[in-house]
Amino acid sequence: MAIALAGAVAALAGCVAVPQGPAGPETTASSARGTPTVTRDATDLTLAPFEEAPWPLFLTRLGLDDSRDYVVLAYLPPRVPFDMRGPDLARQSLVRLASNPVAVAMSPAWIGHLVVAWQCNGRRGVTSHTGDRRRRALRLLAQGWGLSAVLATYQDGGLVTEAGFPAPQDRAFATGGGAVLAAEVSPGACAAMRARLADFATSPRARRYGLLEDPWSGGGAGCLTFGAYLAEAAGLAALSRGAILREVPIPVDLVGLRAEPQGIIAYRPPGLSGQVPARPVSVLRLLREPWAGTVAEPAQVPDGEAVLAALVAPRVGVSGPRDWRFARVLPESDPLIARAAAQARGWAAGYPVRRISDPEGVSALVLER
């Protein structure tokens, strides 16, 4: 549930509108100096806004081999873990977040953010998925929406180009504040990921942003599910659907109001349908009172702590024992954290080369064949 409440803050991240590429191929003319013509297919044209700008500094510092194909997963975790292992742990996570607004305001990714980058056949690109540019979720929380505000779908989602990434976020990655994993993939896998991204970018579902959106079933996404959705297409089993989704019970008493302002699809658990408002849920109620009561339904919610565990686990034996990331991961006594870590370790073990790139800066784990 903590990640669900964190979604209200996640909605504050903003987004860049999705660029729509033309449907057909395009051929660029030869220059006066005799440069060969280059034909770009529909995927190339759709992804041009994400591939035409140079990579941000934290990615170029990795020094990846230009002759190979890679997919990069870069996660900037929040300073305060969003612990979803139980209702009271979730509530305490929210209390810690609310108790240090200065630290939150200074953090480049105060609720965490997952970025996907790629180098496919010489083309480099980077993107992520986000939404709620109008910062409505926080206002809805203040109006008594409770979990309705953070489990709703916001219809202004979109993909971010390199120009849309905040400079503090890039600096945080460049100075080792994130968990970055770059994995070599086959040309076919890299092309499959680009094709999946292009399909998503040109679909109306790219406008749907929310924690309960399911890209595997044709829905929209949040930044975590979006990253896992692309990673799956590239064969990066470190972030599978089953390793990052946590079943979270949703108490009816925390659902709150759910009338639908324009551009928002409200969350309606069973038995709470229609436009009749439920009892308002104040922010103080969320912070001070136990998260208990009748359960509306269990929801499959992406867990950022499981994402962190998956990206950090393969570093064992490669990065030094003082690597701060090991202490930041939640204990593997939790089944989901254990599953995410074990699956990532098993997958990474299939790579004969595991090394740390830019150890004094980004400190990225690079997997190569």
DONU-742424 format. One record per residue (C-alpha): residue in one letter; x, y negated, z. Coordinates in pm, 1 decimal. Layout:
<recs>
REC  rest      east     north        up
REC     a         X         Y         Z
...
</recs>
This chain:
<recs>
REC  rest      east     north        up
REC     m       0.0       0.0       0.0
REC     a     290.3    -234.6      56.8
REC     i     371.4    -233.5    -310.8
REC     a       9.2    -305.8    -380.4
REC     l      25.9    -614.2    -159.1
REC     a     361.0    -694.4    -310.0
REC     g     183.6    -701.6    -642.3
REC     a      17.8   -1024.2    -534.5
REC     v     360.6   -1173.3    -509.9
REC     a     471.1    -991.6    -824.1
REC     a     202.5   -1178.7   -1007.5
REC     l     390.3   -1497.5    -923.6
REC     a     680.4   -1392.3   -1144.9
REC     g     517.5   -1538.9   -1455.2
REC     c     552.9   -1408.3   -1809.7
REC     v     628.4   -1502.1   -2165.9
REC     a     361.3   -1448.9   -2429.9
REC     v     410.3   -1141.7   -2645.2
REC     p     558.0   -1222.9   -2986.2
REC     q     370.0   -1049.3   -3265.1
REC     g     585.0    -922.0   -3549.8
REC     p     466.6    -881.8   -3909.2
REC     a     338.7    -540.3   -4009.6
REC     g     552.3    -475.7   -4315.1
REC     p     922.0    -460.4   -4403.2
REC     e    1121.8    -769.3   -4479.3
REC     t    1434.6    -814.5   -4687.7
REC     t    1668.5   -1102.9   -4614.7
REC     a    1829.8   -1254.2   -4921.9
REC     s    2202.2   -1233.3   -4992.4
REC     s    2401.9   -1541.1   -4903.7
REC     a    2612.9   -1737.9   -5149.9
REC     r    2916.7   -1557.7   -5011.3
REC     g    2784.8   -1222.2   -5122.1
REC     t    2660.0   -1086.5   -4790.1
REC     p    2462.5    -765.6   -4859.8
REC     t    2086.7    -778.8   -4826.0
REC     v    1946.2    -628.9   -4507.8
REC     t    1607.5    -461.4   -4501.2
REC     r    1419.1    -473.0   -4172.1
REC     d    1123.2    -246.0   -4111.2
REC     a     815.2    -322.9   -3901.0
REC     t     985.3    -216.0   -3578.5
REC     d    1282.6    -443.5   -3646.0
REC     l    1054.9    -738.2   -3717.4
REC     t     843.6    -681.0   -3408.3
REC     l    1148.4    -652.9   -3184.5
REC     a    1336.1    -942.4   -3343.1
REC     p    1248.6   -1185.2   -3059.4
REC     f    1406.2    -940.9   -2811.9
REC     e    1712.0    -855.5   -3023.3
REC     e    1819.6   -1179.7   -3189.0
REC     a    1962.0   -1347.3   -2878.8
REC     p    2292.2   -1224.2   -2730.4
REC     w    2272.5   -1001.2   -2427.3
REC     p    2284.7   -1179.2   -2090.3
REC     l    2624.7   -1190.1   -1923.0
REC     f    2561.0    -903.8   -1681.8
REC     l    2509.2    -669.6   -1977.4
REC     t    2801.1    -786.1   -2191.6
REC     r    3028.9    -739.6   -1889.4
REC     l    2964.2    -365.9   -1906.5
REC     g    3186.7    -338.8   -2213.6
REC     l    2980.6     -58.8   -2367.8
REC     d    3122.6     116.6   -2674.1
REC     d    2980.9     -54.3   -2984.0
REC     s    2975.7     274.7   -3174.4
REC     r    2738.2     447.3   -2928.7
REC     d    2372.0     409.8   -2842.7
REC     y    2269.8     323.4   -2486.1
REC     v    1959.1     245.0   -2284.0
REC     v    2010.3      34.8   -1970.7
REC     l    1782.4      23.7   -1666.3
REC     a    1851.8    -269.5   -1434.0
REC     y    1656.7    -303.7   -1110.4
REC     l    1686.9    -597.8    -875.3
REC     p    1534.2    -476.9    -547.1
REC     p    1361.7    -706.2    -298.9
REC     r    1555.0    -808.0      11.8
REC     v    1289.9    -646.6     227.9
REC     p    1196.4    -286.0     135.9
REC     f     831.6    -231.4      54.6
REC     d     790.9      84.9     257.8
REC     m     484.3     277.6     143.5
REC     r     542.0     593.6     344.5
REC     g     247.1     513.5     570.8
REC     p     -18.2     245.4     628.3
REC     d     151.0      85.2     927.1
REC     l     491.6      84.6     757.3
REC     a     327.2     -89.4     463.8
REC     r     171.0    -351.2     687.7
REC     q     503.9    -409.7     864.7
REC     s     670.9    -460.6     526.1
REC     l     422.1    -733.0     446.0
REC     v     477.5    -893.6     787.3
REC     r     854.9    -902.2     730.7
REC     l     801.6   -1060.5     392.6
REC     a     567.0   -1325.5     528.9
REC     s     791.9   -1400.8     827.4
REC     n    1085.7   -1519.8     616.9
REC     p     945.7   -1742.5     342.7
REC     v    1278.1   -1925.9     297.5
REC     a    1464.1   -1604.2     212.5
REC     v    1181.6   -1504.0     -17.3
REC     a    1184.4   -1838.9    -194.5
REC     m    1562.9   -1819.4    -245.0
REC     s    1557.8   -1465.6    -382.3
REC     p    1570.2   -1434.4    -764.6
REC     a    1338.6   -1131.8    -749.3
REC     w    1165.1   -1140.9    -415.5
REC     i     940.7    -842.3    -490.5
REC     g    1188.5    -663.8    -718.6
REC     h    1205.7    -656.3   -1095.6
REC     l    1296.0    -388.1   -1350.8
REC     v    1462.6    -481.7   -1680.5
REC     v    1518.5    -256.0   -1981.8
REC     a    1796.9    -314.5   -2234.0
REC     w    1921.8    -115.0   -2529.4
REC     q    2196.3     -83.4   -2786.9
REC     c    2060.5     112.3   -3082.5
REC     n    2252.1     141.6   -3407.8
REC     g    2425.1    -187.7   -3335.2
REC     r    2107.6    -370.8   -3234.6
REC     r    2105.5    -505.0   -2880.2
REC     g    1793.8    -613.9   -2700.2
REC     v    1647.2    -670.1   -2355.0
REC     t    1296.7    -713.9   -2214.6
REC     s    1062.6    -656.9   -1921.0
REC     h     688.5    -677.8   -1864.2
REC     t     520.4    -920.4   -1628.1
REC     g     207.0   -1129.2   -1590.5
REC     d     -24.9   -1365.9   -1403.3
REC     r     139.6   -1683.0   -1528.1
REC     r    -125.9   -1890.7   -1355.3
REC     r     -30.6   -1756.7   -1009.9
REC     r    -387.9   -1656.0    -939.9
REC     a    -328.6   -1350.7    -721.9
REC     l    -199.1   -1547.8    -425.9
REC     r    -491.4   -1787.7    -444.1
REC     l    -734.2   -1494.7    -455.0
REC     l    -569.3   -1347.5    -146.3
REC     a    -626.2   -1676.9      34.0
REC     q    -990.4   -1666.6     -76.6
REC     g   -1051.5   -1328.2      87.4
REC     w   -1000.8   -1088.4    -200.7
REC     g    -776.9    -858.8       3.3
REC     l    -648.9    -564.9    -199.4
REC     s    -883.4    -658.2    -483.5
REC     a    -641.2    -937.1    -571.3
REC     v    -344.3    -706.0    -609.0
REC     l    -515.4    -401.3    -757.5
REC     a    -693.4    -604.2   -1025.7
REC     t    -577.7    -625.7   -1386.8
REC     y    -464.8    -967.5   -1508.9
REC     q    -516.9   -1022.8   -1880.1
REC     d    -224.4   -1255.2   -1946.3
REC     g      54.6   -1000.6   -1934.4
REC     g     340.0   -1004.5   -2180.9
REC     l     696.2    -908.1   -2264.6
REC     v     988.0   -1129.2   -2169.0
REC     t    1263.4   -1225.9   -2412.4
REC     e    1620.9   -1296.0   -2303.9
REC     a    1543.4   -1667.0   -2287.1
REC     g    1269.4   -1594.9   -2036.0
REC     f    1492.6   -1431.5   -1775.6
REC     p    1564.3   -1667.4   -1484.2
REC     a    1928.6   -1767.4   -1449.3
REC     p    1937.6   -1671.6   -1076.6
REC     q    1823.8   -1322.3   -1168.6
REC     d    2101.8   -1281.2   -1424.3
REC     r    2355.9   -1410.3   -1171.6
REC     a    2230.5   -1166.0    -911.6
REC     f    2287.0    -875.4   -1150.8
REC     a    2627.5   -1010.4   -1256.4
REC     t    2743.9   -1030.7    -894.5
REC     g    2637.6    -679.0    -800.3
REC     g    2297.4    -749.9    -648.7
REC     g    2113.2    -487.4    -851.2
REC     a    2114.7    -117.1    -933.7
REC     v    2215.4     -90.8   -1300.8
REC     l    2235.3     234.6   -1494.3
REC     a    2347.4     258.0   -1858.2
REC     a    2300.3     597.1   -2023.6
REC     e    2423.9     702.2   -2365.3
REC     v    2140.5     842.1   -2575.4
REC     s    2111.0     998.1   -2917.8
REC     p    2027.1     775.2   -3214.8
REC     g    1691.9     951.7   -3240.6
REC     a    1609.2     887.2   -2874.6
REC     c    1710.2     522.4   -2906.3
REC     a    1491.0     484.0   -3214.2
REC     a    1201.2     651.4   -3033.7
REC     m    1228.5     402.9   -2747.6
REC     r    1234.5     107.3   -2985.9
REC     a     930.7     244.9   -3168.1
REC     r     740.5     285.7   -2839.6
REC     l     831.3     -68.9   -2739.5
REC     a     719.8    -207.7   -3075.8
REC     d     390.9     -19.5   -3052.8
REC     f     326.9    -158.2   -2705.4
REC     a     426.2    -513.1   -2802.0
REC     t     181.1    -527.0   -3092.3
REC     s    -107.1    -371.5   -2898.6
REC     p    -371.2    -566.3   -2704.3
REC     r    -277.4    -358.3   -2399.6
REC     a      42.4    -562.3   -2367.9
REC     r    -182.9    -835.1   -2229.7
REC     r    -296.1    -611.2   -1942.9
REC     y     -80.0    -654.6   -1634.6
REC     g    -149.0    -470.5   -1311.5
REC     l     -28.1    -211.4   -1063.0
REC     l    -297.3      39.0   -1160.4
REC     e    -249.1       0.2   -1534.5
REC     d    -129.2     324.3   -1695.9
REC     p      74.9     289.8   -2018.8
REC     w      87.4     668.8   -2061.1
REC     s    -291.5     670.4   -2097.1
REC     g    -307.6     375.5   -2334.7
REC     g    -333.9     104.2   -2071.1
REC     g    -118.5    -192.8   -1985.9
REC     a     162.6    -192.7   -1729.5
REC     g     351.0    -356.3   -1447.0
REC     c     727.6    -398.0   -1469.0
REC     l     798.0     -60.8   -1302.1
REC     t     560.2     152.6   -1507.3
REC     f     665.3     -30.2   -1822.9
REC     g    1031.8      50.2   -1758.5
REC     a     955.8     414.3   -1684.9
REC     y     738.7     435.6   -1996.8
REC     l    1029.1     320.7   -2216.9
REC     a    1283.2     532.0   -2028.4
REC     e    1073.1     842.5   -2093.9
REC     a    1077.0     776.2   -2470.1
REC     a    1457.1     753.5   -2458.1
REC     g    1488.5    1078.5   -2262.1
REC     l    1602.7     912.7   -1938.3
REC     a    1448.2    1151.8   -1690.3
REC     a    1571.9     941.1   -1399.6
REC     l    1248.7     742.5   -1415.7
REC     s     970.9     987.3   -1488.3
REC     r     608.4     913.6   -1415.4
REC     g     593.6    1180.4   -1145.3
REC     a     900.1    1044.8    -966.9
REC     i     787.6     685.8    -918.2
REC     l     410.0     701.8    -859.6
REC     r     293.0     734.6    -502.1
REC     e     -60.1     835.2    -403.6
REC     v    -185.0     560.6    -175.1
REC     p    -518.3     570.3      11.7
REC     i    -716.7     249.1     -30.5
REC     p    -931.5     163.4     276.8
REC     v   -1268.7      19.4     182.4
REC     d   -1239.5    -246.2     453.8
REC     l    -932.7    -394.4     284.1
REC     v   -1079.6    -425.4     -63.4
REC     g   -1236.5    -765.9      -5.7
REC     l   -1413.2    -983.5    -262.1
REC     r   -1424.2    -875.6    -623.7
REC     a   -1625.5   -1115.0    -837.5
REC     e   -1450.5   -1150.5   -1172.9
REC     p   -1302.5   -1487.5   -1264.9
REC     q   -1223.1   -1520.5   -1633.8
REC     g    -916.4   -1322.4   -1733.9
REC     i    -926.0   -1082.1   -1439.1
REC     i   -1065.8    -728.9   -1428.5
REC     a   -1145.4    -663.3   -1065.0
REC     y   -1062.4    -343.1    -882.3
REC     r   -1381.4    -155.2    -793.9
REC     p   -1344.8     166.4    -595.0
REC     p   -1631.5     417.1    -590.6
REC     g   -1939.1     286.5    -410.5
REC     l   -1843.7     -79.3    -455.4
REC     s   -1967.3    -156.4    -803.6
REC     g   -2148.6    -454.8    -949.6
REC     q   -2103.2    -822.2    -872.2
REC     v   -2221.5    -810.7    -509.6
REC     p   -1925.7    -939.3    -302.2
REC     a   -1784.4    -726.8     -25.9
REC     r   -1675.7    -863.5     312.1
REC     p   -1390.6   -1114.1     271.5
REC     v   -1052.0    -994.5     395.5
REC     s    -831.0   -1268.2     535.1
REC     v    -453.7   -1269.9     507.6
REC     l    -437.3   -1258.4     888.7
REC     r    -645.3    -939.2     878.6
REC     l    -390.7    -782.3     645.6
REC     l    -101.1    -890.3     864.9
REC     r    -233.0    -823.9    1215.0
REC     e    -486.7    -542.5    1211.8
REC     p    -427.5    -171.1    1144.3
REC     w    -473.1     -55.2     787.3
REC     a    -728.8     211.0     863.4
REC     g   -1089.4     304.1     796.9
REC     t   -1287.4     484.8     531.4
REC     v   -1077.3     557.5     224.6
REC     a   -1227.9     442.6    -102.8
REC     e   -1001.3     657.2    -321.0
REC     p    -634.5     746.7    -349.9
REC     a    -461.8     529.6    -609.0
REC     q    -147.4     612.4    -806.4
REC     v      76.1     312.6    -737.8
REC     p     432.1     261.9    -869.4
REC     d     680.4     256.7    -582.1
REC     g     981.0      28.3    -624.5
REC     e    1166.4     213.2    -349.0
REC     a    1140.8     535.3    -551.2
REC     v    1275.7     349.4    -855.1
REC     l    1571.7     229.9    -648.5
REC     a    1635.7     582.8    -518.4
REC     a    1637.2     719.2    -873.5
REC     l    1888.3     463.3    -996.9
REC     v    2118.9     492.2    -695.3
REC     a    2126.7     870.2    -639.8
REC     p    2349.8     949.0    -942.9
REC     r    2614.1     710.9    -805.5
REC     v    2710.8     957.2    -531.8
REC     g    3069.5    1065.6    -582.4
REC     v    3131.0     791.1    -837.9
REC     s    3100.6     461.0    -652.9
REC     g    3268.2     414.5    -315.6
REC     p    3104.9     517.5      13.5
REC     r    3071.8     150.8     110.5
REC     d    2840.3      83.6    -180.1
REC     w    2556.3    -118.2     -20.2
REC     r    2301.4      53.6    -241.9
REC     f    2325.9     381.7     -50.6
REC     a    2222.0     217.8     276.9
REC     r    1943.6      23.8     103.8
REC     v    1761.1     336.1     -21.6
REC     l    1488.8     479.0     203.6
REC     p    1560.1     822.8     361.9
REC     e    1504.0    1131.7     151.4
REC     s    1291.4    1275.5     428.2
REC     d    1007.0    1116.2     234.4
REC     p     890.1    1359.3     -38.1
REC     l     864.4    1099.9    -313.9
REC     i    1203.0     942.8    -240.1
REC     a    1355.7    1291.8    -226.9
REC     r    1192.8    1391.8    -555.9
REC     a    1304.6    1073.9    -731.8
REC     a    1662.7    1109.3    -608.3
REC     a    1691.2    1482.8    -680.4
REC     q    1547.8    1450.0   -1030.0
REC     a    1783.9    1165.0   -1114.8
REC     r    2086.4    1350.3    -978.5
REC     g    1999.3    1662.6   -1176.5
REC     w    1951.5    1467.3   -1496.5
REC     a    2272.5    1266.3   -1456.1
REC     a    2471.6    1585.2   -1388.0
REC     g    2423.0    1673.7   -1754.4
REC     y    2657.4    1391.9   -1855.6
REC     p    3027.2    1487.6   -1856.8
REC     v    3132.5    1125.9   -1800.6
REC     r    3004.9     922.0   -1505.5
REC     r    3188.5     600.8   -1432.8
REC     i    3143.6     260.0   -1275.3
REC     s    3174.2     -31.5   -1515.9
REC     d    3269.6    -380.7   -1395.5
REC     p    3322.6    -257.6   -1036.9
REC     e    3391.1    -605.6    -898.0
REC     g    3083.8    -753.2   -1060.5
REC     v    2778.2    -571.4   -1193.6
REC     s    2904.6    -234.4   -1068.8
REC     a    2690.4     -42.9   -1317.1
REC     l    2681.5     334.1   -1340.5
REC     v    2756.6     438.3   -1699.4
REC     l    2673.2     789.4   -1821.7
REC     e    2834.5     908.4   -2143.7
REC     r    2865.8    1228.3   -2342.2
</recs>
